[in-house]
Each structure stands twice: as C-alpha cells, then as structure tokens.
Amino acid sequence: MFAEASVEVMVVGKEATFRFTPPMTVMLLYVYDQEGALVWRLTANEVTRVPAGEGIFISTPITEAPPELIAAARSAEARARAAPHEPISSKPPLGSIQYGVVPEGYQEEAPASPLSPGGYDVSAVAKNARAELHFDVPDA
C-alpha cells in the first residue's frame, strides 16, 4: 500500500518544478496533458521493464475462488513476507524535480514535450509513497 505524499508545482513561464513533501526517492514520474497524452516519463535507473509476454489473465472474486487457489495465494504471500527485502534504490530522496531536467541516476523513457498553456497531471511513485497533482500552465 502506498502512503500519500504531497507534490506542489511552481510554474514560471513555461517551466515547472515539482516539489515533494516529504522528499521522495522517486522511481517513476509521469506527466500527462489535458487530453491524457503522456508528455514526460522519468524513470529511476533501477527500474527495469519486463517485456510483455503472451498469456491469459483471469480475475476471480475471492468469494468464488476455489480453496486451492486461496491456499496458493496465502502461501505465496507468506514466502514474500519471509524473503529478505533489499532496498529498491540507494538514491537519496529528492525534494524537487524540474520538468524536462533528468536528475543523475534517472532516465527519460519519454522525452519532455514543451509545456504549452493548458492543464497537466503529474504522478510520482516512490517505493512506499505516491503523489499526484493537477496543474495549469497559463497563457503567456
């Protein structure tokens, strides 16, 4: 489960800086425009994408799940809780990120598009926290 964190944005002209409270070890940062198009995606170097494979996903309500499925899920959860946990990142928490500027130890998966007047949504995901905000870039 994610804890809620706070993100504020400072917009000066067509530049935006995202400030996090408390500072976060950001793993993923997404910015979408008002049409829902991705305009920037920033990822920590530790994040690895797994190629999608072919397969089937079936969702079963817990009240209809067979006992062996529930037992398998509980067993997997117990193994996960007992496994040693290593930190996802050794990066220091970031207090802010400037739109379009890639901090050391991060990479752009989608280069930043210029911010034009309009509405945007930013979402930052850390190991145990997330922060989301809508902001507007005013007309010049």
N, C-alpha and C positions, 0 to 999 in steps of 0.2 A: 504494500500500500504506500502511496506517496503522501508526504506531508506537503501542505501548501506553503509556498514561499511567495514573496511579493516581488513584482517587477514594475518598475516605473520607467517611463521613457522621456528623454529630453530631446525635443525636436528643435533644431536650429537650421532654418532654411530647409534644405532637402537632406540634411544629415540627422541621424537618430542615434542616440546612445541609450542602451538598456542597462538599468541599474538594479541589482538584485539585493534583496534583504530577506534573510541573511545572505552573505556571499555564498555562491554555489559552485560546486565542481560540475560544470555544465558538460553533459555528454552529448546532447543534441539540442540544436536551436533551429526552429523553423519560423519563417516569416511568410505570410500569405497576404495577397492584396484583397480588396473588397469583393472581387469576383471568385475568390477561392484559389487563385493561381499561386503556386509557390514562387516567391521572388528571391528567397535566400535560404540555404540549408547549410548549417555549420555542424561538423561532427568532430568529436574528440578522436585522436589517432587510435585510441584503444578500442574504439567501436569497430567491429568487423561485421560486414554484411554477409549473410549466408544466402547463396543463390536459391531462389525458389525452385523446388522440385515438383514433380508431379505427385499427386496423391489425392486423398479424399479426406475431408473434414466433416464429421457428423457431430451435431450437438444433441445431447440427450438431457432432458430435465432430470435433476437429481432424484425427483420422486419416482421417475420411471426407469432409473438406471438399475441394471442387474447387480446383485450382490458382489459378483467377481469384479465388476468394473469399479465399484466403490472401494473394495479391498485393494485393488491395484493402485488406485489414486492415493489412498491413505499410505500405502507402502512407499510410493514414490515421494510423497510429501515428507515422510519420516526420514528417508535417505537424504533428501535435500537439506533438511534441518540439521542432520548429523554431520554432513560434509563440512570440512573446513572452509571458511569463507575468506577469500582473498579480496583485498580492496580492488574495485574496478579501476580506479585511477589513483595515481600518486600526484596528480596535479593539485596545485593549491587552489582553493576556491576563488572564483572571480567575482569581484564586486560590480564589474560592468563590462559590457562588450559594445563596441561601436559597430553600427551596421556597415557591412562590407569590408571590415578590417578583420583579418584572420589572426587570432592570438597564437602565440607559439604553442605547439603541441596539438593544433587543430587543423582541419582541412575543410575546404568548401566542397560539398557534394553537388551543390547548385550555386554557381556564381551569383553574386548580388546584382539584381537589376536596379537601375536607378530608381529612386523613390520619386514618384510624381504625386501631385495633390490627390488626396483620397484617403480612404480608410484601410488599415492594415491590422492583422492579428499576429502577435508573436507568442510562441510557446517554447519554453526552455525546460528541458528534462535533465535532472541530475540523478545520482544513484538512488536517493531516497526522497526526492522532492521534485516538485514541478511548479512552474509559474507561468501564468498566461495573462495577456493584456490586449485590449484593442486600443489602437492609437490612430490619430489623424495627422496627415501632412497637409498643412494649409496651402491655399493658393499663394503664390509669391506676390 
